[in-house]
């Protein structure tokens, strides 16, 4: 069983704490990411890795067996996992709803990848955006942050009939830009 100090990668909470069958189970795809968000629970100096696809499939099988409604693939950044499309398809074949917790950069810049993920069956995407300006967004997201790509992903996914949830972590520095961000969505 793989562990990270802040997350258990395999396993379920004790029976009294389970929210199945009505819940989505968050499934970590690893700690690899294309950004360096200040709010990330994975320290930037730690080695970043992809969780093995076989291990993720084991968790998905168990979620289906326990009658979860679906899975939310997160991480790190799930869109940089080399097997994410097949993992989405596998979860859908098991009758699970599938969501992604993402920064949206790859979904907004790689049309072929986005089409494959949608075709595989992703039904919901949560995109983290930190502010209305590129500078503010980059200040919090770091790495390969690209506000325009994240906003583009939201628009293109909605057009593809994928439910999109824009997640905006609130900080003193971005509160005054919320209205501007809402105008851009």
BALOBA-1460 file (C-alpha; in Angstrom, 3 decimals):
// residues 185
<rec num="1" residu="x" x="0.000" y="0.000" z="0.000"/>
<rec num="2" residu="x" x="1.410" y="3.405" z="-1.008"/>
<rec num="3" residu="x" x="1.235" y="6.298" z="1.402"/>
<rec num="4" residu="x" x="1.961" y="9.974" z="1.426"/>
<rec num="5" residu="x" x="2.152" y="11.804" z="4.752"/>
<rec num="6" residu="x" x="-1.061" y="13.655" z="3.916"/>
<rec num="7" residu="x" x="-3.008" y="11.026" z="1.982"/>
<rec num="8" residu="x" x="-3.601" y="7.286" z="1.982"/>
<rec num="9" residu="x" x="-3.581" y="6.151" z="-1.627"/>
<rec num="10" residu="x" x="-5.340" y="2.803" z="-1.186"/>
<rec num="11" residu="x" x="-8.121" y="2.011" z="1.192"/>
<rec num="12" residu="x" x="-11.433" y="3.188" z="2.465"/>
<rec num="13" residu="x" x="-12.491" y="4.877" z="5.680"/>
<rec num="14" residu="x" x="-13.940" y="2.750" z="8.488"/>
<rec num="15" residu="x" x="-17.475" y="1.515" z="7.745"/>
<rec num="16" residu="x" x="-19.095" y="4.098" z="10.027"/>
<rec num="17" residu="x" x="-17.446" y="6.913" z="8.031"/>
<rec num="18" residu="x" x="-18.222" y="5.650" z="4.502"/>
<rec num="19" residu="x" x="-20.603" y="7.685" z="2.430"/>
<rec num="20" residu="x" x="-21.244" y="5.024" z="-0.195"/>
<rec num="21" residu="x" x="-23.379" y="4.448" z="-2.221"/>
<rec num="22" residu="x" x="-24.151" y="8.150" z="-2.658"/>
<rec num="23" residu="x" x="-20.607" y="9.475" z="-2.811"/>
<rec num="24" residu="x" x="-17.857" y="9.944" z="-5.302"/>
<rec num="25" residu="x" x="-14.513" y="8.570" z="-4.151"/>
<rec num="26" residu="x" x="-11.467" y="10.747" z="-4.700"/>
<rec num="27" residu="x" x="-8.780" y="8.645" z="-6.370"/>
<rec num="28" residu="x" x="-5.259" y="10.053" z="-6.395"/>
<rec num="29" residu="x" x="-3.362" y="9.509" z="-9.633"/>
<rec num="30" residu="x" x="-0.046" y="10.469" z="-8.070"/>
<rec num="31" residu="x" x="1.814" y="13.602" z="-7.106"/>
<rec num="32" residu="x" x="3.145" y="14.623" z="-10.525"/>
<rec num="33" residu="x" x="1.921" y="18.055" z="-11.629"/>
<rec num="34" residu="x" x="2.648" y="20.779" z="-14.156"/>
<rec num="35" residu="x" x="2.115" y="23.554" z="-11.586"/>
<rec num="36" residu="x" x="3.398" y="24.438" z="-8.121"/>
<rec num="37" residu="x" x="0.317" y="25.731" z="-6.321"/>
<rec num="38" residu="x" x="0.943" y="27.231" z="-2.923"/>
<rec num="39" residu="x" x="-2.058" y="25.355" z="-1.503"/>
<rec num="40" residu="x" x="-0.919" y="21.936" z="-2.744"/>
<rec num="41" residu="x" x="-0.658" y="19.299" z="0.001"/>
<rec num="42" residu="x" x="2.332" y="17.701" z="-1.735"/>
<rec num="43" residu="x" x="5.600" y="19.478" z="-0.911"/>
<rec num="44" residu="x" x="7.292" y="20.767" z="-4.049"/>
<rec num="45" residu="x" x="10.679" y="19.475" z="-2.991"/>
<rec num="46" residu="x" x="9.394" y="15.881" z="-2.720"/>
<rec num="47" residu="x" x="9.848" y="13.516" z="-5.647"/>
<rec num="48" residu="x" x="6.728" y="13.657" z="-7.831"/>
<rec num="49" residu="x" x="5.487" y="10.325" z="-9.182"/>
<rec num="50" residu="x" x="2.575" y="8.774" z="-11.054"/>
<rec num="51" residu="x" x="0.628" y="6.176" z="-9.139"/>
<rec num="52" residu="x" x="0.692" y="2.833" z="-11.005"/>
<rec num="53" residu="x" x="-2.385" y="2.338" z="-13.208"/>
<rec num="54" residu="x" x="-2.926" y="-1.173" z="-11.793"/>
<rec num="55" residu="x" x="-3.178" y="0.265" z="-8.292"/>
<rec num="56" residu="x" x="-5.642" y="2.934" z="-9.432"/>
<rec num="57" residu="x" x="-7.751" y="0.288" z="-11.204"/>
<rec num="58" residu="x" x="-7.831" y="-1.732" z="-7.972"/>
<rec num="59" residu="x" x="-9.303" y="1.260" z="-6.116"/>
<rec num="60" residu="x" x="-11.811" y="1.867" z="-8.940"/>
<rec num="61" residu="x" x="-12.901" y="-1.804" z="-8.845"/>
<rec num="62" residu="x" x="-13.379" y="-1.577" z="-5.096"/>
<rec num="63" residu="x" x="-15.368" y="1.649" z="-5.442"/>
<rec num="64" residu="x" x="-17.678" y="-0.049" z="-7.954"/>
<rec num="65" residu="x" x="-18.000" y="-3.134" z="-5.734"/>
<rec num="66" residu="x" x="-19.022" y="-0.905" z="-2.828"/>
<rec num="67" residu="x" x="-21.556" y="0.901" z="-5.031"/>
<rec num="68" residu="x" x="-19.978" y="4.340" z="-5.121"/>
<rec num="69" residu="x" x="-21.665" y="6.715" z="-7.557"/>
<rec num="70" residu="x" x="-18.372" y="7.598" z="-9.125"/>
<rec num="71" residu="x" x="-14.743" y="8.545" z="-8.829"/>
<rec num="72" residu="x" x="-12.918" y="11.874" z="-8.951"/>
<rec num="73" residu="x" x="-9.410" y="11.499" z="-10.298"/>
<rec num="74" residu="x" x="-7.094" y="14.030" z="-8.705"/>
<rec num="75" residu="x" x="-3.536" y="14.276" z="-7.616"/>
<rec num="76" residu="x" x="-1.125" y="16.036" z="-8.390"/>
<rec num="77" residu="x" x="-2.518" y="16.700" z="-11.825"/>
<rec num="78" residu="x" x="-4.531" y="13.798" z="-13.276"/>
<rec num="79" residu="x" x="-4.244" y="14.946" z="-16.889"/>
<rec num="80" residu="x" x="-0.482" y="14.342" z="-16.867"/>
<rec num="81" residu="x" x="-0.916" y="10.686" z="-15.818"/>
<rec num="82" residu="x" x="0.111" y="8.607" z="-18.864"/>
<rec num="83" residu="x" x="-2.915" y="6.254" z="-18.551"/>
<rec num="84" residu="x" x="-5.655" y="8.737" z="-17.600"/>
<rec num="85" residu="x" x="-7.805" y="8.099" z="-20.685"/>
<rec num="86" residu="x" x="-7.888" y="4.336" z="-20.091"/>
<rec num="87" residu="x" x="-8.508" y="4.882" z="-16.373"/>
<rec num="88" residu="x" x="-11.517" y="7.077" z="-17.183"/>
<rec num="89" residu="x" x="-12.819" y="4.471" z="-19.649"/>
<rec num="90" residu="x" x="-12.326" y="1.650" z="-17.140"/>
<rec num="91" residu="x" x="-14.299" y="3.499" z="-14.462"/>
<rec num="92" residu="x" x="-17.134" y="4.251" z="-16.912"/>
<rec num="93" residu="x" x="-17.241" y="0.595" z="-18.013"/>
<rec num="94" residu="x" x="-17.805" y="-0.273" z="-14.352"/>
<rec num="95" residu="x" x="-20.824" y="2.030" z="-14.281"/>
<rec num="96" residu="x" x="-19.166" y="4.793" z="-12.300"/>
<rec num="97" residu="x" x="-19.465" y="8.495" z="-12.959"/>
<rec num="98" residu="x" x="-16.061" y="10.064" z="-13.577"/>
<rec num="99" residu="x" x="-14.716" y="13.474" z="-12.705"/>
<rec num="100" residu="x" x="-11.334" y="15.167" z="-12.811"/>
<rec num="101" residu="x" x="-9.857" y="17.616" z="-10.297"/>
<rec num="102" residu="x" x="-7.511" y="19.613" z="-12.521"/>
<rec num="103" residu="x" x="-5.842" y="22.900" z="-13.324"/>
<rec num="104" residu="x" x="-7.265" y="22.568" z="-16.854"/>
<rec num="105" residu="x" x="-4.076" y="23.522" z="-18.706"/>
<rec num="106" residu="x" x="-3.753" y="20.352" z="-20.784"/>
<rec num="107" residu="x" x="-7.509" y="20.190" z="-21.385"/>
<rec num="108" residu="x" x="-7.409" y="23.766" z="-22.703"/>
<rec num="109" residu="x" x="-4.350" y="23.398" z="-24.936"/>
<rec num="110" residu="x" x="-4.477" y="19.856" z="-26.325"/>
<rec num="111" residu="x" x="-7.629" y="19.406" z="-28.416"/>
<rec num="112" residu="x" x="-6.936" y="15.749" z="-29.246"/>
<rec num="113" residu="x" x="-6.316" y="14.850" z="-25.607"/>
<rec num="114" residu="x" x="-9.474" y="16.673" z="-24.479"/>
<rec num="115" residu="x" x="-11.522" y="14.835" z="-27.132"/>
<rec num="116" residu="x" x="-10.134" y="11.456" z="-26.000"/>
<rec num="117" residu="x" x="-10.890" y="12.144" z="-22.329"/>
<rec num="118" residu="x" x="-14.437" y="13.256" z="-23.172"/>
<rec num="119" residu="x" x="-14.931" y="10.205" z="-25.421"/>
<rec num="120" residu="x" x="-13.641" y="7.966" z="-22.613"/>
<rec num="121" residu="x" x="-16.530" y="9.193" z="-20.481"/>
<rec num="122" residu="x" x="-15.508" y="12.022" z="-18.172"/>
<rec num="123" residu="x" x="-18.699" y="13.689" z="-16.993"/>
<rec num="124" residu="x" x="-17.485" y="16.380" z="-14.603"/>
<rec num="125" residu="x" x="-14.350" y="18.494" z="-14.416"/>
<rec num="126" residu="x" x="-13.372" y="20.714" z="-11.486"/>
<rec num="127" residu="x" x="-10.942" y="23.401" z="-12.713"/>
<rec num="128" residu="x" x="-8.917" y="25.405" z="-10.193"/>
<rec num="129" residu="x" x="-8.485" y="29.076" z="-11.076"/>
<rec num="130" residu="x" x="-6.821" y="31.564" z="-8.740"/>
<rec num="131" residu="x" x="-7.700" y="34.959" z="-10.187"/>
<rec num="132" residu="x" x="-8.903" y="37.044" z="-13.104"/>
<rec num="133" residu="x" x="-5.461" y="38.086" z="-14.337"/>
<rec num="134" residu="x" x="-2.664" y="35.917" z="-15.676"/>
<rec num="135" residu="x" x="-0.211" y="37.462" z="-13.191"/>
<rec num="136" residu="x" x="-2.391" y="36.733" z="-10.170"/>
<rec num="137" residu="x" x="-3.184" y="33.217" z="-11.383"/>
<rec num="138" residu="x" x="0.527" y="32.480" z="-11.937"/>
<rec num="139" residu="x" x="1.419" y="33.932" z="-8.532"/>
<rec num="140" residu="x" x="-0.658" y="31.259" z="-6.814"/>
<rec num="141" residu="x" x="-0.393" y="28.382" z="-9.294"/>
<rec num="142" residu="x" x="3.232" y="28.639" z="-10.408"/>
<rec num="143" residu="x" x="4.771" y="26.077" z="-12.758"/>
<rec num="144" residu="x" x="3.110" y="25.963" z="-16.159"/>
<rec num="145" residu="x" x="0.071" y="27.940" z="-14.992"/>
<rec num="146" residu="x" x="-1.906" y="29.344" z="-17.908"/>
<rec num="147" residu="x" x="-5.118" y="31.184" z="-17.054"/>
<rec num="148" residu="x" x="-6.241" y="31.401" z="-20.678"/>
<rec num="149" residu="x" x="-5.810" y="27.636" z="-21.114"/>
<rec num="150" residu="x" x="-7.808" y="26.931" z="-17.938"/>
<rec num="151" residu="x" x="-10.617" y="29.271" z="-19.020"/>
<rec num="152" residu="x" x="-10.570" y="27.757" z="-22.512"/>
<rec num="153" residu="x" x="-10.850" y="24.266" z="-21.007"/>
<rec num="154" residu="x" x="-13.947" y="25.322" z="-19.067"/>
<rec num="155" residu="x" x="-15.635" y="26.739" z="-22.164"/>
<rec num="156" residu="x" x="-14.709" y="23.845" z="-24.461"/>
<rec num="157" residu="x" x="-15.800" y="21.208" z="-21.944"/>
<rec num="158" residu="x" x="-19.172" y="22.899" z="-21.416"/>
<rec num="159" residu="x" x="-19.635" y="22.912" z="-25.206"/>
<rec num="160" residu="x" x="-18.912" y="19.149" z="-25.121"/>
<rec num="161" residu="x" x="-21.698" y="18.676" z="-22.527"/>
<rec num="162" residu="x" x="-19.287" y="18.027" z="-19.674"/>
<rec num="163" residu="x" x="-20.281" y="19.521" z="-16.322"/>
<rec num="164" residu="x" x="-17.674" y="22.059" z="-15.220"/>
<rec num="165" residu="x" x="-17.131" y="23.303" z="-11.685"/>
<rec num="166" residu="x" x="-14.745" y="26.249" z="-11.389"/>
<rec num="167" residu="x" x="-12.964" y="26.131" z="-8.038"/>
<rec num="168" residu="x" x="-11.579" y="29.441" z="-6.811"/>
<rec num="169" residu="x" x="-9.523" y="29.215" z="-3.610"/>
<rec num="170" residu="x" x="-10.034" y="32.512" z="-1.794"/>
<rec num="171" residu="x" x="-7.133" y="34.646" z="-0.629"/>
<rec num="172" residu="x" x="-6.937" y="38.240" z="0.479"/>
<rec num="173" residu="x" x="-5.049" y="38.984" z="-2.758"/>
<rec num="174" residu="x" x="-7.725" y="37.635" z="-5.129"/>
<rec num="175" residu="x" x="-10.968" y="38.691" z="-3.414"/>
<rec num="176" residu="x" x="-11.197" y="41.983" z="-5.290"/>
<rec num="177" residu="x" x="-10.879" y="40.174" z="-8.648"/>
<rec num="178" residu="x" x="-13.772" y="37.733" z="-8.183"/>
<rec num="179" residu="x" x="-16.210" y="39.921" z="-10.115"/>
<rec num="180" residu="x" x="-13.763" y="40.184" z="-13.021"/>
<rec num="181" residu="x" x="-13.263" y="36.413" z="-12.994"/>
<rec num="182" residu="x" x="-17.019" y="35.797" z="-13.023"/>
<rec num="183" residu="x" x="-17.312" y="38.131" z="-16.017"/>
<rec num="184" residu="x" x="-14.749" y="35.964" z="-17.847"/>
<rec num="185" residu="x" x="-16.593" y="32.700" z="-17.202"/>
